């Protein structure tokens, strides 16, 4: 079964992506994180939507700083990772692995996807074909490992890689051009990647961004989801028989220095 959903995306701060998801049958509407209040409130005014929920992916300030102002203006219920403890302000519901959140008739499974940070969660709206990845998976890239060993992030990314190809991936930042430069360094002969980077450059000139992406496109062009490919093993000076996890760890370390 599929469900209809309305989506509004917009920039917050310098490169954060604001996302509103609305169930048209009930009018319920969720913001995925609130990096800052003003762009979220402007988007609500522009669309005429009424915010009922705020779904937090993780505790970092550039994802939660606008919550108090937006909650005061809208009365929205704040759902946040249980493992964030008291770091997220004004939480109404704490969630973790295996929980389900609902926004009207929209339903999302909660995944714990650590690696970028220990408390990170992802919201997988299966019937809508949408996954809200926060700072775990980006268009052409992945999050920086800030807490825990890199293999933890790899295990989180494997969950995304198993999703249906048409799944729309909403990530927390527009890092597409910088990710694309690294991806081309790691995978220079990938024609689909070259086309994707050219598309990103054109989009930037037009004031657009390539979010959401899809799992099909990420599996074809994102080096971190292509760690099983011997081409990527060669790029990081590993043998063709190296495990995808080993290749990922080397790619992530290279990206940190890039």
N, C-alpha and C positions, 0 to 999 in steps of 0.2 A: 504494500500500500504506500502511495506517495501522498504528500500533503503540499498545499500551496503555501508559499512564504514570500513576503515582500522584504527586500533588502535595500539598505541605504549605506553606502560607504563614503568616508570623507577623511581628510587629514586632520590630525591633532598634533599639537606641539610642532616639532620639526618634521618628523617622519613616522609618527605613530599613525596607525589606521584605526579610525572609529568605525564601528559596525552597529547598525540597528537591524534587528530581525523582528518582523511583525507577522502575526497570524491574522490574515484578513477576515477569517470567519468569526473571531471573537474580539479583535482589536487589541489583544495583548501584544506587548512590544518589549523586547529586551535590548539593552546595550551590552555589548561584549567589552568589558573593561570601560573605565572612564579616565583616559589619560589627562584630560582637562575638561572643565565644565562647559565653557562657552561654545565650542564646536558641537557638542552633543545637544545642548539646548537650542542652538541655531538649527540643527538638523531636525529636531522635533518640531520646531516652529515652521520650517520649510515644508515638511511633509504633512503636518497636521496630526501626527501620531501622538498617542498618549503612552508615556513610558510606565511600564508596570514592573519591570525586572532589570536588575543589573547582575550580570554573570561575570565574575572575576576569574581570570586565568591564573594569576599569581600576584605576589605581594609587592613587587617592585613599584616604586613611586610613580614611574611614568605610565603605569597602568591603573593606578588607584587614586591619584591626587585629586581628581575632580568629583569623587564620590560624595563627600558631604554636601557640596553645593547642589549637585543634581538630585540627590535624595531629598534635600530640603524643598526643592522646587517641584518635585514630581511625586514624592511619597513612594518611590519605587522600592521594591524588596531587594535586598542585597544578598546574593548567594556567593560564597567564597570558599576557597580550599580550607578544609579542616586543619591541614598541616601548616597553614599560614599563622595559626594562633591568633594573637591580637594585633597582628601587623596591618590588617585590612580594617578600615574604619566602618563602624555602624553596620556590622554583619547581622543579618536576620537568620540565615540558614547556612550551616557549614556542611560541606560535602566532601566525599572521597570516592575512591575506586568502587564501582558497582552501584553507586547511587544514580538516581534519575531526577532530572529537573524538567519542569513543564512550564511552557509559556503559552497560555491558551491551550490550543490543541497541538502545539508543537512539543515534542518530547526529545530530550537529549540524554544520552548515556554519559556519565562522568568517568573519564579516564584519568588516572594519575600518570602524568608523563614527565617525570623528573629528568634532570640533566642540566638544563639551564639553571634551575634552582629546585630545591627539594620539594617545595610545596606546589609545583606547577600542575594544573589540571587542564584537560581538553574537554570540550563539549561536542559530542558526536550526535548530530541530528540526522539519524539514519533515514527516516521517511522523507525528509526534505533534501537529502543528499548533500548536507553541509557539515563541515567539521571546522570548529573554531580552535585554531592551533596555538594562539598566543605567540610566545617566543620559542616554541619548540621547532616548528617547521616553517620556513619562509619560502617564497617564490625564489627558486634557484639556490636556496641555501638552508641553513639551520641555525639554531641559537648557539651562542657562545656557552661553553661549559663553565659555569661559575661555582657550582657546588657538586661534589661527588666526582668520581672518575668518568672519563668520556664514554666508557662502555654502557653506562646507565642511559645516557642520551641516545646511544645507538639502539638500545632495546626499545626506547620510546618511539624512535623513528620507524622501527620495524612495524609497529602497530599501524602507522599511517600507510606504509607501503602496501599493506594487505587490504586496504579499502577499495571499493569499486572505482574503476578508472574515471567515471564521470563525477566523482565527489568533488564539490567545490571546497577549496582550502582558503579559509580566511585567516591570515596571519596578522601579527600585531604591529609590524613595521613594514615600511616600504624601503627595503634595502636592495631592490632588484638590480640596479646598475652595478653597485659594488659587488654583489653576489655574482653577477654575470661576468665581471672581469676575472674573478677568481675561477669560476667554472670554465671559462675559455682557456685559462692557463693550465687547468687540470685535464681538460677534455677538448683539445683544440680542433680535432677532426670531426666533431659531432655537428652535423649539418643542422639538425633540429635545434641544437643549442645556439648556433650562430643566428638562425632565424629568430629565435626567441629574444636574444639580446638586441637584435636590430629592432624588433617590435617594441621592446622596452625603451629604447632610445627615442623612437618615434612617439611613444606614449608620453614620455617626459616632456617632449617639445610641445605636445598638445595639452599639457596639464593633467594627464591621466596617469594611473598606475595599474600594474598588472596583478591586482588583487581583487577578486579571488583568482587563484590558479585552479587547475584540476590535477587530480592524482595521475592521470594519464600523461599530462604534460610534464609533471615533476619527475615521474619515473623515466621519461625520455631525456630530460635535460638537467636535472638536479644532481650534481656529482655525489652528494651525500646519500641519495637514494639509489645511486648506481654503483655503490661500493662492491657489488658482486661482479662487476665487469672487469676482466683482466686489463683492459685499457687503463682503468683508474689505478689498479695495482702497479702497473708499469710507471705511471706518473709519479708515484710516491716511492719508487725504487724497491718494490716488493715483488716477490715471485708471483707468477700467474695463479699459483695454488694458495696464495694467502687468503685467510678468511675475510669475509666482508667486514667483520668487526675490526680486524687489524687494519684494513684499508681505510675504514672510516676514521679510526683514531689518528692515523697518519695524515689524512686529509684535513681533519679538524685542527691538528697542530699546525699544519702548513697555513691554513686560513688565518689562524691567530697571528702568524708572522707576516702575512701577505700585505 
